[in-house]
Amino acid sequence: MGAGYVDIYLLPVREERLAEYSEQATTFGAIVKEYGGRGYREFRADDVGEGFAAEDGFTMTAAVAESDSRVHRDEVIEKVSVVARTQDEDEQIADIGAMRYGGSETFVEP
């Protein structure tokens, strides 16, 4: 137990802007890894339950950011949050107000 930590983000993204979002997420993930994150991946939902469905015109995405621990995650995010390349100056590509997220410590790792 305690062999890693992940943050999981569920975020509805405008369907017509998925390509732009993909570019932003790729940049963000690279920066996370540059500042010490263990890994970063994004997923596009294609089979979700009723509580996870996005509104019409949006696609639900899920991101997983891996760290060594919660403390390590906090250190990485503190560094990443001040990097200009992570700031979105454009109109919202995603519905940030509908984003759900949380951090979890590894519980089972067969």
C-alpha positions in Angstrom: 0.0 0.0 0.0 1.1 3.6 -0.6 3.1 2.9 -3.8 2.0 5.9 -5.8 -0.7 8.5 -6.1 -3.0 9.6 -8.9 -5.2 12.5 -9.7 -8.2 11.7 -11.9 -10.0 14.5 -13.7 -13.3 14.2 -15.6 -13.8 17.1 -17.9 -16.5 17.7 -20.6 -14.8 19.1 -23.8 -16.6 20.8 -26.7 -16.7 18.2 -29.5 -15.7 20.6 -32.2 -12.6 21.6 -30.2 -11.3 18.2 -29.2 -8.2 18.7 -31.4 -7.3 22.0 -29.7 -7.9 20.4 -26.3 -5.7 17.5 -27.2 -2.9 19.9 -28.0 -3.4 21.7 -24.7 -3.5 18.4 -22.8 -0.3 17.2 -24.5 1.5 20.3 -23.5 0.2 20.2 -20.0 1.2 16.5 -19.6 4.7 17.2 -21.0 5.1 20.0 -18.4 3.8 17.8 -15.6 6.4 15.2 -16.5 9.1 17.9 -17.0 8.5 19.0 -13.4 8.7 15.5 -11.9 5.3 13.9 -12.5 5.5 10.1 -13.1 3.0 10.1 -15.9 0.1 11.8 -17.5 -2.6 10.4 -19.8 -5.9 11.6 -21.3 -8.8 9.4 -22.3 -11.9 10.1 -24.4 -15.0 8.4 -23.0 -17.0 6.2 -25.3 -19.0 4.0 -22.9 -20.1 5.9 -19.8 -22.8 5.5 -17.3 -25.6 8.0 -16.8 -23.9 10.0 -14.1 -20.8 10.5 -16.3 -22.4 11.5 -19.6 -21.5 14.9 -21.0 -24.1 17.3 -22.3 -24.9 17.5 -26.0 -22.1 19.0 -28.0 -19.5 17.9 -25.4 -17.4 14.7 -25.0 -16.3 13.5 -21.6 -12.6 13.2 -21.1 -10.7 11.7 -18.3 -7.1 12.5 -17.3 -4.8 10.6 -15.0 -1.8 12.3 -13.5 0.6 10.0 -11.6 2.9 11.0 -8.7 4.9 9.3 -6.1 2.7 10.6 -3.2 0.3 13.3 -2.4 3.2 15.5 -1.2 5.0 14.9 -4.5 1.8 15.7 -6.4 1.5 19.0 -4.5 5.1 19.9 -5.3 4.7 19.2 -9.0 1.4 21.0 -9.3 2.8 24.1 -7.5 5.6 24.2 -10.1 3.3 23.5 -13.1 0.7 26.1 -12.1 3.0 29.0 -12.6 4.2 28.0 -16.0 2.8 30.3 -18.7 2.4 27.4 -21.1 -0.4 26.0 -18.9 -2.5 29.1 -18.9 -5.5 29.1 -21.2 -6.0 32.6 -22.7 -8.5 31.5 -25.2 -12.3 31.0 -24.7 -13.1 27.9 -22.8 -12.6 24.7 -24.8 -13.9 22.7 -21.9 -16.7 23.1 -19.3 -14.4 23.8 -16.3 -17.4 24.3 -14.1 -18.5 20.7 -14.7 -15.0 19.3 -14.1 -14.8 16.6 -11.3 -11.5 15.5 -9.8 -9.9 13.9 -6.9 -6.6 12.4 -5.7 -6.2 8.7 -4.7 -3.4 6.7 -3.0 -2.6 3.3 -4.5 -4.7 0.7 -2.6 -4.2 -2.4 -4.7 -1.4 -3.2 -7.1 -1.3 -6.9 -8.1 
